[in-house]
Amino acid sequence: MKKTTLASILLILLTAVGLSAVSFLEAQTPVVSIEEVGENLKLDWEDITGAISYQVYEADAPEGPWSPILPAALESEYLITNPSSKKFYYVTAIEADGPPAPENFVFVQGGTFHNGTGNVTISSFYMHKYEVTQAEYQTVPGWNQNPSYFAGNPNFPVERVTWLDAITYCNARSSLEGLTPPYHYYEDGIDYGTDIESWPKGWDSDIYYLRNISCDWSANGYRLPTEMEWMYAAKGGALTPASGYSTYAGSNVLDDVGWYLGNSGSSPHTVGTKLPNELGIYDMTGNVNEWCWGSVDPYSTEDQTDPRGSTGGEYRAVRGGSWNHWPESCTISFRGSNFMIGGDSYLGFRVVRGSL
C-alpha cells in the first residue's frame, strides 16, 4: 500500500470585493465553496474518492511560499478561524492504494525520519486511532477487572496498567479474534508459545523472568508499538507537513490536540475528543501516557535509533504525556520511562498491527 499526494486541487483568492475560487495548476478540480462565518472562513469541496485526509495551505501570493494550516482536515471542509493577512489558499488530498485498514485502524506508510539523534527507517504498520478504552479492555476474557483509578466511563482510556498487563492483553485479544499473538516466552532455549496459561509457573513472579518475553514481528495480532513506530506516527509519518514536524502530535498548539495538566481538570477524558494528527490518530499527545515495546535507561535522554528497540532492561519507554503532565512532557520528542510492572492513573496504551 502507498500514499499518493494529489496535485494541488484548489486555490481560493480573497479579493477586495468578495470571495472567489479560481483553478490552480492542471489538476482534478472539485466543486468548491467558501463563505464567511463571522470573522472566520469556511472552505467546502467535493470529497475525493480514496482520500484519507486533506491539507490546507496558505500564502501571500499565488506563487507561494505555501505554509500548511494545522491540523490536517479529515473531512472535505475546513474552518479557518481568525484568518491572517494571507490571501491565497489551496488544498491537497492524500489517497491510499491497496487493502483498507481494519476498523478504527490507520495505515502508517513506512519511511525514514529523523528522531532527534539520527535517521531511522520504519516499515509500514497499522495503528489504532484511539488509546485502548476501559470498555475494550474489559471485553477480553481474563481482563474483565477494570484497573483504572478513573473507572466508570467506558470511553475513558484504561489506565493503571503495567507493561506486563498490556502485552498479555495483546496476546489474549489476538487469540480471541483469531489472530496470531505476537508475544512468546522463551526460557533455556525452549519456546513456550503465546498461550500465557502454558508459560512456566512463576514466569511473572520476578522482573528477571519478564526479560524472556519476545515479539514475533511477523505475527498479525495486536502488539505495542515500538518507540520509533510511536514517534514516527505521532509526527505524521509520510504525511508530515512540508514545514516540518509539529511540537505536538498534529499541531503546535497543545490545547487543540491534547488533554494535559493545564486543561484536563485533573482527569483523563473520553478518547478522540481533541483534534487528530495528520494521520487521523487521536490523543498521541496527552490524555494518558502510552507504553511502548522497547526498554530504556531511565537516566538516559537519548532516543534509540534501533527501530525495534532493546528489550533487556527493567524500564520500558512511555510516550506522549498525559492529563497530569506539563506541556514540555507532552511533546513528540519527550522520552519517558516506567518500571515495567508499575502502573499509574496517567499511564495507558494503544495497539498496533504489523500485518493483516
Phi, psi and omega per residue, in radians:
M1 nan 2.559 3.103
K2 -2.473 2.805 3.059
K3 -1.807 2.393 -3.126
T4 -2.139 2.162 3.087
T5 -1.444 2.039 3.093
L6 -1.220 2.775 3.084
A7 -1.112 2.884 3.110
S8 -1.013 2.232 -2.999
I9 -1.968 -0.100 -3.084
L10 -2.702 2.323 2.979
L11 -2.217 2.266 -3.108
I12 -2.057 2.236 -3.096
L13 -1.923 2.170 3.025
L14 -1.593 2.098 3.135
T15 -1.874 3.009 -3.123
A16 -1.214 -0.327 -3.080
V17 -1.866 -0.046 3.132
G18 2.739 -2.771 -3.075
L19 -2.027 2.365 3.088
S20 -2.561 2.742 3.131
A21 -1.950 2.385 3.091
V22 -2.276 2.721 -3.109
S23 -1.267 2.728 -3.109
F24 -2.404 2.025 -3.109
L25 1.075 3.102 3.090
E26 -1.571 1.815 -3.045
A27 -2.776 2.905 3.042
Q28 -1.092 2.235 -3.060
T29 -2.073 1.950 3.120
P30 -1.375 2.922 3.018
V31 -1.254 2.177 -2.985
V32 -2.161 2.505 3.008
S33 -2.378 2.675 3.089
I34 -2.473 2.404 3.140
E35 -2.483 2.655 3.060
E36 -1.487 2.250 3.086
V37 -2.092 1.636 -3.013
G38 1.123 -2.142 3.089
E39 -1.636 0.100 -3.084
N40 -1.854 2.946 3.061
L41 -2.084 2.332 3.084
K42 -1.954 2.148 3.114
L43 -1.817 2.344 3.051
D44 -2.287 2.457 3.076
W45 -2.569 2.862 3.117
E46 -1.134 2.475 3.086
D47 -1.177 2.395 3.117
I48 -1.664 2.113 -3.128
T49 -0.995 2.221 3.127
G50 1.563 -0.139 -3.139
A51 -1.262 2.411 3.095
I52 -1.843 -0.289 3.061
S53 -2.901 2.946 -3.139
Y54 -2.339 2.495 3.092
Q55 -2.043 2.197 3.098
V56 -1.676 2.342 3.130
Y57 -2.091 2.736 3.100
E58 -2.366 2.703 3.133
A59 -2.764 2.864 3.092
D60 -1.477 -0.375 -3.074
A61 -2.473 2.737 -3.106
P62 -1.022 -0.515 -3.126
E63 -1.507 0.060 3.127
G64 1.540 -2.890 0.120
P65 -1.268 2.585 -3.085
W66 -1.721 2.436 3.113
S67 -2.161 2.355 3.127
P68 -1.265 2.521 2.999
I69 -1.707 2.067 -3.071
L70 -1.746 2.657 -0.044
P71 -1.400 3.010 3.099
A72 -1.174 2.768 3.133
A73 -1.640 2.379 3.086
L74 -1.666 -0.272 3.109
E75 -2.025 3.003 -3.093
S76 -1.525 0.804 3.046
E77 -2.714 2.764 -3.107
Y78 -2.694 2.327 3.081
L79 -1.836 2.033 3.098
I80 -1.633 1.870 -3.089
T81 -1.496 2.376 3.136
N82 0.819 1.145 -3.076
P83 -0.952 2.504 3.105
S84 -1.407 -2.905 3.123
S85 -1.327 -0.038 3.124
K86 -1.078 2.528 -3.066
K87 -2.081 -0.149 -3.077
F88 -2.190 2.412 -3.131
Y89 -2.387 2.538 2.955
Y90 -2.552 2.852 -3.033
V91 -2.186 2.441 2.961
T92 -2.075 2.616 3.108
A93 -1.997 2.554 3.068
I94 -1.965 2.168 -3.128
E95 -2.042 2.748 -3.107
A96 -1.984 2.435 3.016
D97 -1.936 2.484 3.067
G98 1.940 -2.963 -3.072
P99 -1.151 2.478 3.128
P100 -1.229 2.679 3.081
A101 -1.271 2.686 3.052
P102 -1.041 2.853 -3.116
E103 -0.965 2.306 3.114
N104 1.175 0.214 3.016
F105 -1.888 2.712 3.088
V106 -2.089 2.325 3.054
F107 -1.341 2.220 3.114
V108 -1.901 1.829 3.137
Q109 -1.124 2.262 -3.135
G110 -1.099 2.862 -3.140
G111 3.046 -3.026 3.139
T112 -1.992 2.375 3.114
F113 -2.466 2.872 3.114
H114 -1.745 2.132 -3.047
N115 -1.657 0.163 -3.137
G116 1.925 -0.440 3.104
T117 -2.151 -0.315 -3.120
G118 -3.124 3.008 3.111
N119 -1.430 2.415 3.133
V120 -2.259 2.333 3.105
T121 -1.788 2.235 -3.065
I122 -2.014 2.353 3.011
S123 -1.355 2.771 3.138
S124 -1.133 2.606 3.111
F125 -2.764 3.046 3.107
Y126 -2.003 2.287 3.131
M127 -2.112 2.429 3.110
H128 -1.201 2.444 -3.121
K129 -1.130 -0.465 -3.004
Y130 -2.194 2.716 2.962
E131 -1.152 2.620 3.132
V132 -1.058 2.203 -3.107
T133 -1.535 2.932 3.081
Q134 -1.082 -0.670 3.128
A135 -1.119 -0.797 3.129
E136 -1.069 -0.736 -3.091
Y137 -1.084 -0.650 -3.043
Q138 -1.475 -0.148 3.127
T139 -1.418 -0.214 -3.134
V140 -1.572 2.175 3.129
P141 -0.935 2.330 -3.103
G142 1.635 -0.250 3.129
W143 -2.092 0.532 -3.095
N144 -1.416 -0.110 3.043
Q145 -1.566 2.158 -3.098
N146 -1.491 2.015 -3.094
P147 -1.421 -0.103 -2.929
S148 -1.162 2.447 3.004
Y149 -1.199 -0.686 3.127
F150 -1.674 0.959 -3.120
A151 -1.303 2.762 3.057
G152 2.053 -0.389 3.059
N153 -1.936 1.898 -3.045
P154 -1.098 -0.342 -3.116
N155 -1.675 0.005 2.975
F156 -1.295 2.651 3.038
P157 -1.142 2.501 3.034
V158 -1.208 2.467 3.128
E159 -2.457 3.125 -2.989
R160 1.074 0.564 3.059
V161 -1.740 2.431 3.065
T162 -1.471 2.948 3.042
W163 -1.059 -0.676 3.111
L164 -1.103 -0.750 3.066
D165 -0.994 -0.760 -3.048
A166 -1.154 -0.801 -3.070
I167 -1.296 -0.569 3.095
T168 -1.283 -0.572 3.010
Y169 -1.060 -0.752 3.141
C170 -1.021 -0.792 3.124
N171 -1.107 -0.795 -3.100
A172 -1.130 -0.744 3.141
R173 -1.174 -0.673 3.102
S174 -1.042 -0.831 3.137
S175 -1.092 -0.725 -3.132
L176 -1.033 -0.621 -3.077
E177 -1.715 0.194 3.080
G178 1.311 0.379 3.104
L179 -1.741 2.925 3.132
T180 -1.527 2.001 3.140
P181 -1.111 2.522 -3.063
P182 -1.593 -0.381 -2.956
Y183 -1.693 2.189 3.122
H184 -1.969 2.738 3.012
Y185 -1.998 2.148 3.136
Y186 -2.005 2.379 3.056
E187 -2.625 2.235 -3.133
D188 0.931 0.681 3.086
G189 1.405 0.043 -3.124
I190 -1.789 2.286 3.060
D191 -1.602 1.983 -3.137
Y192 -1.563 0.184 3.027
G193 1.383 -2.819 -3.047
T194 -1.902 -0.172 3.122
D195 -1.389 1.949 -3.055
I196 -1.046 -0.550 3.136
E197 -1.163 -0.326 -3.130
S198 -1.664 -0.067 3.126
W199 -1.265 2.638 -3.049
P200 -0.984 2.521 3.105
K201 -1.009 2.292 3.121
G202 1.546 0.115 -3.102
W203 -1.055 -0.482 -3.127
D204 -1.822 0.299 -3.070
S205 -1.547 -0.243 -3.086
D206 -2.568 2.482 -3.120
I207 -1.023 -0.483 -3.124
Y208 -1.042 -0.730 -3.062
Y209 -1.268 -0.415 -3.120
L210 -1.166 -0.308 3.092
R211 -1.255 -0.180 3.131
N212 -1.460 -0.038 3.115
I213 -1.429 2.258 3.124
S214 -2.232 2.880 -3.095
C215 -1.991 2.313 3.001
D216 -1.584 1.819 -3.027
W217 -1.245 -0.244 3.120
S218 -1.518 -0.182 -3.114
A219 -1.185 2.586 -3.114
N220 -1.687 0.129 -3.132
G221 -1.449 -3.057 -3.095
Y222 -1.385 2.504 3.065
R223 -2.655 2.988 3.019
L224 -1.345 2.615 3.023
P225 -1.238 2.602 2.918
T226 -1.200 2.864 -3.134
E227 -1.069 -0.676 -3.117
M228 -1.299 -0.579 3.023
E229 -1.082 -0.771 -3.135
W230 -1.051 -0.845 -3.084
M231 -1.124 -0.737 3.131
Y232 -1.087 -0.787 3.132
A233 -1.157 -0.697 -3.138
A234 -1.083 -0.625 3.128
K235 -1.267 -0.207 -3.121
G236 1.842 0.048 3.110
G237 0.966 -2.356 -3.136
A238 -1.239 -0.166 -3.134
L239 -1.685 0.255 3.128
T240 -0.927 2.274 -3.121
P241 -0.997 2.658 -3.121
A242 -1.064 -0.448 -3.103
S243 -1.360 -0.128 -3.135
G244 2.013 -3.063 -3.093
Y245 -1.355 2.554 3.066
S246 -1.338 2.734 3.052
T247 -1.119 -0.752 3.114
Y248 -1.970 3.054 -3.074
A249 -1.328 1.624 3.085
G250 1.924 -0.185 -3.079
S251 -2.911 2.797 2.960
N252 -1.623 -0.002 3.125
V253 -1.897 1.901 -3.016
L254 -1.053 -0.701 -3.094
D255 -1.105 -0.391 3.136
D256 -1.258 -0.575 -2.941
V257 -2.125 -0.143 -3.020
G258 -2.519 2.577 2.958
W259 -1.626 2.099 -3.096
Y260 -2.448 -3.056 -3.022
L261 -1.016 -0.499 -3.073
G262 -1.412 -0.237 -3.104
N263 -2.441 0.016 -2.988
S264 -1.455 -0.296 -3.029
G265 1.169 0.488 3.097
S266 1.083 0.728 3.135
S267 -2.793 2.618 2.944
P268 -1.208 2.991 -3.089
H269 -2.326 2.880 3.065
T270 -0.899 2.343 -3.094
V271 -1.128 2.585 3.040
G272 1.353 0.326 -3.116
T273 -1.692 -0.129 2.977
K274 -1.792 3.045 -3.126
L275 -1.247 2.571 3.105
P276 -1.453 3.035 3.033
N277 -1.540 -2.968 -3.046
E278 -1.054 -0.487 -3.130
L279 -1.500 -0.117 -3.076
G280 1.501 0.405 3.137
I281 -1.781 2.341 -3.036
Y282 -1.784 2.646 2.945
D283 1.077 0.449 3.012
M284 -1.300 -0.232 2.931
T285 -1.957 2.156 3.043
G286 1.322 -2.915 -3.055
N287 1.233 -1.431 2.940
V288 -2.346 2.563 3.008
N289 -1.089 2.621 -3.034
E290 -2.116 2.238 3.081
W291 -1.106 2.501 2.966
C292 -2.101 2.998 -3.042
W293 -1.276 -0.881 -2.921
G294 -1.304 2.741 3.086
S295 -1.446 2.854 -3.114
V296 -2.642 2.445 3.017
D297 -1.268 2.069 -3.052
P298 -1.113 -0.260 -3.127
Y299 -1.721 0.050 -3.119
S300 -1.790 2.478 3.090
T301 -1.924 0.057 -3.121
E302 -1.442 2.413 3.081
D303 -1.336 2.551 3.064
Q304 -1.266 2.602 3.039
T305 -1.892 -0.175 3.022
D306 -1.300 2.080 -3.064
P307 -1.025 -0.435 -3.122
R308 -1.805 -0.266 3.037
G309 1.396 2.880 3.099
S310 -1.457 2.718 -3.139
T311 -2.198 0.254 -3.000
G312 -1.543 -0.317 -2.996
G313 -1.588 3.052 -3.135
E314 -1.662 -0.130 3.102
Y315 -1.938 2.404 3.131
R316 -2.013 2.604 -3.090
A317 -1.195 2.463 2.987
V318 -2.242 2.553 -3.028
R319 -2.396 2.674 2.905
G320 1.823 -0.315 -3.077
G321 1.292 3.135 -3.034
S322 -2.638 -3.092 3.079
W323 -1.052 -0.325 -3.047
N324 -1.898 0.276 -3.081
H325 -2.015 2.646 3.033
W326 -1.326 2.853 -3.068
P327 -0.934 -0.708 -3.073
E328 -1.104 -0.412 3.112
S329 -1.539 -0.042 -3.124
C330 -1.818 0.015 -3.136
T331 -1.260 2.763 3.110
I332 -1.068 -0.620 -3.035
S333 -1.377 -0.291 -3.060
F334 -1.272 2.293 -3.084
R335 -1.979 2.030 3.091
G336 -1.887 3.035 3.096
S337 -2.631 2.765 3.115
N338 -2.602 2.557 3.062
F339 -1.013 2.265 -2.920
M340 -1.131 -0.338 3.064
I341 -1.899 0.350 3.078
G342 -1.887 2.521 3.095
G343 -2.333 2.800 3.112
D344 -2.677 2.937 -3.057
S345 -1.244 -0.127 3.083
Y346 -1.903 0.251 -3.018
L347 -2.194 2.071 3.102
G348 -2.364 -2.607 -3.138
F349 -2.886 2.893 2.956
R350 -2.297 2.841 -3.060
V351 -1.967 2.732 3.045
V352 -2.291 2.938 2.992
R353 -2.349 2.348 -3.134
G354 -1.417 -0.446 -3.137
S355 -2.692 2.962 -3.132
L356 -1.782 nan nan
